Amino acid sequence: MKELYFIGLGLHKLVSAELKPYHKGWMITRIFVPDGFQDDDYDLKVLELVIADADKEGVVLYLSPQSYQTSYQYVSLGFQTYRGVPRRRPNYKGGKP
């Protein structure tokens, strides 16, 4: 896993996701979307890049409260609350995480 994932949007504009090692997996500590791009689902697009790598490497992902605003958006990507923290196991197909 990388500690930084990003999507370039143009000159000096990046959507990014920052990660840190956490409890036998990786914690997504921050997702940043520049002003003017929040309504274009770029947060989900950069998260899909992270998930693709996590699935390839068999890594569990966690979301910090600072990295997302409404957790219901991420339920469709397989994140479910585990001990108070949204967690996603590799290659999530639905059902219990």
C-alpha positions as CSV (number, residue, x, y, z in Angstrom):
1,M,0.0,0.0,0.0
2,K,1.1,3.6,-0.6
3,E,0.7,6.4,1.9
4,L,-0.8,8.8,-0.6
5,Y,-3.2,8.3,-3.5
6,F,-4.3,11.1,-5.8
7,I,-6.2,12.1,-8.9
8,G,-5.0,15.2,-10.8
9,L,-7.7,17.6,-11.8
10,G,-5.6,20.2,-13.5
11,L,-3.0,22.8,-12.7
12,H,-2.3,22.6,-8.9
13,K,-5.6,20.7,-8.2
14,L,-5.4,17.2,-6.6
15,V,-7.9,14.9,-4.9
16,S,-6.0,12.9,-2.4
17,A,-6.3,10.1,0.2
18,E,-3.7,9.8,2.9
19,L,-3.1,6.4,4.7
20,K,-1.1,5.2,7.8
21,P,-0.5,1.7,9.0
22,Y,-3.1,0.7,11.5
23,H,-4.0,-2.5,13.4
24,K,-2.8,-5.1,10.9
25,G,-4.1,-2.9,8.0
26,W,-4.2,0.7,6.8
27,M,-6.2,3.7,8.2
28,I,-7.4,6.2,5.7
29,T,-6.7,9.3,7.7
30,R,-7.7,12.0,5.2
31,I,-9.6,12.4,2.0
32,F,-9.1,15.9,0.4
33,V,-11.2,17.3,-2.4
34,P,-10.5,20.9,-3.5
35,D,-13.1,23.6,-3.4
36,G,-15.4,23.4,-6.4
37,F,-15.1,19.7,-6.9
38,Q,-17.0,18.3,-3.9
39,D,-20.1,17.5,-5.9
40,D,-18.3,15.3,-8.4
41,D,-17.8,12.2,-6.3
42,Y,-14.0,12.5,-6.4
43,D,-13.8,11.4,-2.8
44,L,-15.3,8.1,-3.9
45,K,-13.1,7.9,-7.0
46,V,-9.9,8.2,-5.0
47,L,-11.2,5.8,-2.5
48,E,-11.8,3.2,-5.3
49,L,-8.1,3.5,-6.2
50,V,-7.2,2.7,-2.5
51,I,-9.6,-0.2,-2.4
52,A,-8.2,-1.7,-5.7
53,D,-4.7,-1.8,-4.2
54,A,-6.0,-3.1,-0.8
55,D,-7.8,-5.9,-2.6
56,K,-4.7,-6.8,-4.6
57,E,-2.6,-6.9,-1.5
58,G,-5.2,-8.5,0.8
59,V,-5.2,-5.5,3.2
60,V,-7.9,-4.4,5.6
61,L,-8.9,-0.7,5.4
62,Y,-10.2,1.5,8.2
63,L,-11.7,5.0,7.9
64,S,-10.8,7.6,10.5
65,P,-13.6,10.0,11.5
66,Q,-11.6,12.9,9.9
67,S,-11.5,11.1,6.5
68,Y,-15.2,11.1,5.7
69,Q,-18.3,13.2,6.5
70,T,-21.1,10.8,5.9
71,S,-20.3,7.1,6.4
72,Y,-23.4,5.9,4.5
73,Q,-21.7,6.9,1.3
74,Y,-19.0,4.2,2.0
75,V,-21.3,1.4,3.0
76,S,-21.8,0.5,-0.7
77,L,-18.0,0.1,-1.0
78,G,-18.0,-2.5,1.8
79,F,-17.2,-0.4,4.9
80,Q,-19.1,-1.4,8.0
81,T,-18.6,-0.3,11.6
82,Y,-16.3,-2.6,13.6
83,R,-15.6,-1.6,17.2
84,G,-16.6,1.9,16.4
85,V,-14.5,2.3,13.3
86,P,-15.6,1.8,9.6
87,R,-13.6,-1.2,8.3
88,R,-13.4,-3.0,5.0
89,R,-12.0,-6.4,4.4
90,P,-10.3,-7.3,1.1
91,N,-12.4,-8.3,-1.8
92,Y,-15.6,-7.4,0.0
93,K,-18.7,-8.9,-1.9
94,G,-21.5,-7.9,0.5
95,G,-22.7,-9.5,3.7
96,K,-20.7,-9.4,7.0
97,P,-17.3,-7.7,6.9
